[in-house]
């Protein structure tokens, strides 16, 4: 009876080239080159895609800025010390004027209590730092990634 395992082993050893140092070096260099080329292609693709999405995002924000009111009127200073009404956490574009008025009312109440004259000069959106995230998002990100930071 023919031993199939020994016949398969003989066939495999005949078709595999000799593994010398030049063959191993060539395979290693080829493998590393393919991996780094793939990573380079991914980095370029994601960078281009990020630029496209940033341009799309800034185009929408320019339209929103043009639609926003240009000036906010300053409310008169009242002598009442009544607490200001609570402002909901979600503020739509329509409620921006009311939010500015509530902030001005709170400042007027503070000036009545302190005896100093405080006034709202302007209302501007907060410019975010280089990352484009809000302060809360940046704090959450640094809190979550703190265990991985290199010290």
N, C-alpha and C positions, 0 to 999 in steps of 0.2 A: 504494500500500500504506500502511496506517495504522501509524504508529510507536507501539508500545505503551508504550514508556518515557515519551515525552512526554505521552501521554494519562494515564498513572498519575501523573505529576508534577503535572499540572494538577488532577486530582481531589484529590490530597493537599493541595495548597496552598489549595484552596477550603474544606476541612473543618477545617483547623487554625486556631485563633483567633490573633489577633495577639499576639505576645509582648512586651507592654509591661512597665513596671516594676511595676505593681500586680499583674499576673498572676504574675510571677516571685516577688514577695514573698509572695503568698498561697500559692503552691505550696511555697515554702520553709518557711513557718510551719506549714502543714498537715503536711508531712513530718516536721519536728522534733517536732511535738506527738504524732504517732502513735508515733514511735520512743520518746520519753520516757514516754508512757503505757504502752507495752509493757514497758519496763524497770521501771517502777514496779510493774506487776502481777507481774512475775517476782520482784522483791525481796520484796514482801509474801508471795507464795506460798512462796518458799524460807524466809523467816523463820518462817512458821507451821509449815511442815513440819519445820524444825529444832527448834522448841519441842515438837512432838509426839514426835519421836524422842528428845529429851532426857528427856521424861516417861516414855516407855517404858523407856529405859535406867535411870533412877533407880528405877523400880518393881522391876526385877529385882535391882538391887544391894541394896535394902532387904531383900528376901527372903533374899539370900545372907548379909547381915550378921546377921540373926536366927538363921540356922542355924549361924553360926560359934561356936566355944567362947568363953566369956566370960573365963576366966582360964587362965593358963599356969603350971604349977608350976615352981618354981625348982629345978634340979638341984643336988645337993651338989657342993661344990668338991673336985676331986680333985687330988692332987699329981703325977699323971703328966703327962709332957710329950709324949705320943703325939700325932701330928698327927690332926686331925679328918678324918673321911671326906668325900670330895668330894660335893657336892650337885649333882644334875642341874639343868639350866637350866629345865626345865619342871616346875613344882610344881602339883600338883592340890590341891583343897580338902581332901582326906583327908590330905595330907602336911604340912599347915601346922603341926601339933603337932611332927612330927619335925624340921622346919626350925627351929622355935623352940628345940628341944632341942639341935640341932647348934650353933646360934648361941651358946646358953648354955654348951655344952661348950667352944667356942673361947674364949669370954671367960674361963671358968674356967682354961683352959690359959694364957692370957695373964697372968692374975693370979698363977698359980704361978710363971711365969718372972720377972715384975717384982717380986714380993714385995708387991704391993699388993692390996687386996681390991676386985675388981670384981664387980658383980652385975647381973643383968638385972632391972630393976624392972617393966617392962611391954613388951608387944609390940603395936604399933599399926600399922595400914596407913598408908603415906605419903600425905599429902594433896597432891594435885597442884595446881600453880599454876593461875591463871585460865583457861588454855587447855584444861585437861582432859587434856593429853598427858603421857606419862611424860617423865622427864628425857632418856632416850635418843631418844625421838621428837622432842622439842623441839630437841635438838642436831642431829639429822639434818635437820630442817626448816630450821633457821637456816643449816646448812652448804650445803644445796641452793639456798636462796634468796639467799645472800650476793651472788652476782654481780648481782642485780637490786635490791639495796638502794640507797636514795638517800643520798648522803653529803654 
